[in-house]
Amino acid sequence: MTTTKKSVIIAGGGIGGLVTALKLYRGGASVRVFESVQEIRELGVGINLLPHAVRVLTELGLADELEKAGVKTAELRYFSKYGQEIWQEPRGLASGYEWPQYSIHRGRLQMILYHAVKKELGEDAVMTGHHLSSFERYEDRVEVQFTDRKTGQKLGTYQADMLIAADGIHSVVRKSFYPNEGEPKFSGRILWRGLTESSQFLTGKTMIMSGYQDQKFVAYPICPEAIAEGRSLVNWIAELTINDEAPPRSNWNKKIDKQKFASDFANWKFDFLDIPKLIEETDDVYEFPMVDRDPLPQWSFGRVTLLGDAAHPMYPIGSNGASQAILDADALGNALAKESNVINALRAYEQARLEPTASIVRSNRQNGPESVMQIVEERAPNGFENLHDVISQEELESIANKYKKIAGFDKERLNKMKV
């Protein structure tokens, strides 16, 4: 193990960048995070953290904060567009994992990480309003230039032993290495997202998905305080295949009129959840194209590497985006702990993570574990009387278990990592 303190610049103060900062600092590195936005605030909607990601955050000492901020997901259920149950499985602790699965507000998680970084690394460890504009690689260092994205003002050049690009799906660093890649690839599907105060449904800690590839609805609670009061703050996603091109990047994640899609779900009133009512009672709805990028042949270039969405943006299927960025941070920290040479360590990190994440990107393009809903739609588009006349229990279990292995949260293997 190395005893020389390495200096690290992390471009991007999102979930992946902040977890990486904590992990590398714990490993003895000197770390600074540079974030484009002027102020890191509690924004966004809900996400899921799978047990393998919660393991990493627990080892970083954040278990109590997660417990306060997130809902321990008890089960996952898939339904047809008629509300007929296709698949049910316990999740997290209820399934025998050593760590929970959490449904949590993305903004709350980011603020937990942000405050942890400032507490441990110092108030000046995160430089906001600093957009990475360019960088230079040298044999013994990297030099990174930053600007104010709003004004274009140059904010100086910083040097470090390595640059970690956690700067998202539109990564400047990725584009510098792959200048001809173009825009993210559009799936043909649009996501509309909202948060609604509602009554509890099913166990009160259930994540549901209903529909099929071209029309889907996802819902799960994300607020433990609401649950304690007998209510639920429901994070929901409505998804439709459209015939148009993706909205321009300037319109991504913009507030829209929910009437744009609400009529498509007007009849989705199920025994366990009134979806039209949920949509109607939502104040703010945001639109986002479902996009990803092709897997890359290489992430690490000398003293520079990619991480999170900069490395492997994927469809939001299987609850994996944030979790995989956290696993990247863990793998990077482990590689740097074992290898004193920065270039060799970044190469080892790439070797550990490139193919596993590429497999998830490819699997998610085939709907991942949600493919069971598409199979049922294709085989029984008018509904069914007996599920197992349409799809066998063995086929259902095979699809679920295969994805867990692809995504790295196979229970037996993961639980062996308990310290």
Secondary structure, 3 states (H helix, E strand, C coil): CCCCCCEEEEECCCHHHHHHHHHHHHCCCEEEEECCCCCCCCCCCEEEECHHHHHHHHHCCCHHHHHHHCEECCEEEEECCCCCEEEEEECHHHHCCCCCCEEEEHHHHHHHHHHHHHHHHCHHHEECCCEEEEEEECCCCEEEEEECCCCCCEEEEEEECEEEECCCCCCHHHHHHCCCCCCCEEEEEEEEEEEEEEECCCCCCEEEEEEECCEEEEEEECCHHHHHCCEEEEEEEEEEECCCCCCCHHHCCEEECHHHCHHHHCCCECCCCEHHHHHHCCCCEEEEEEEECCCCCCCCECCEEECHHHCCCCCCCCCCHHHHHHHHHHHHHHHHHHCCCHHHHHHHHHHHHHHHHHHHHHHHHCCHHHHHHHHHHHHCCCCCCCHHHCCCHHHHHHHHHHHHHHHCCCHHHHHCCCC
